[in-house]
């Protein structure tokens, strides 16, 4: 389906109306710095040490794992300029290649090495990724590759970051005004400043070392520890960004790389403008959701037009503001639940049903779907702390509130659904207390990098399609496969057989199409079918995480 071309209009607004890009110096280029030498030292140590794989009970906090899955730790420098200084441990998980052909159990499949995965975030863990090998879409890859996941620096047990007491992380029920008052803005500015102070106070001098350039360096040390001469990598969402940094910094260390739902790597976009573009794109995706709900009015009774669905949503927001459902679900929790649906269309039925039931007098489905779960507060707080640290450390951000207020007030006039919530998530970067990095100019010339594969859904809101086009332009020899007229965030190994065929052909055979290829969209969800969710965010089959707002 095709919604109104609001993203195009909003994108033009960003280009013509938002004159104030974050101040900062020119993009960085890789050179013979102390960090380069430190990475070489750390990688050599890791190659000699390897990974002492064993039980996963501690790494996964007691979670049940399939037979054969194993976990270990890779040691990396906190500061690559001082490779002999403080060291931190990254938790790693692995499921060895089965070497069994899923179509012919008697045929032994040659092992091709390790396939390392990162789900994005920043702040998400890939430790559960190796469990995916039993799913049909992944069995051929699991036969040829050791499936390897890891928790990046700051995440989980990997030298974890924290910015506030986890007990204070969930404050629901909360409001989520699409056109906030001046007093509300002042309150949120103060909260953002306090959050930034908390990050500095709880993490100290180490905080400055949690950024994307170090994530790329960590990836090279992990490659060496796994005894891989060259890296085979699948990165989703934010994982595509530091994967692209890796490709620029270590092109000769790349075997094969897949960029799934690519983030725009243009240094001018990292990260302030990328978040503006994301807010604009979510408005179109919200329209897609409303159109789908309206098309199933006979099931949900929420209206036969997107406008009627919007009216029902606004009615629920107003009621929840007056009386939160179960004392826990306010407008903020409702918005977060539907934001998750903007990432994954298999969540549309559960959201539509919860909204329908609530408006008809039954709040239980909405409470079950959207109420904060205190048991996950620690993980959610850690995830947000890493997200904030990485994005704030990576690049300059506007430091004056008037810039944020001006740009987002303009944007919210045409894209109200997510704009201000995205501001509050990122506003601590205006008050950040440690030095910023300069974004690297991601770029490779002909012959510098083996052919790579970029996967993108045309209507992805979390990673707008322009980002995939930009990465394709910057990585010479890359191939872009587009799922047309679809918007799921993260399409590798999903329900689209065409996309999966390109993925398998590349990773298993090294075979790619010409520079561009298209796939028809996967089928829309059916009413009554429900995706997996939790109240603080979502995690799909391969562990891609949607940070809660």
Order of alpha helices (4+ residues) and beta strands (2+ residues): alpha-alpha-beta-beta-beta-beta-beta-alpha-beta-alpha-alpha-beta-alpha-beta-alpha-alpha-alpha-alpha-alpha-alpha-alpha-alpha-alpha-beta-alpha-beta-alpha-beta-beta-beta
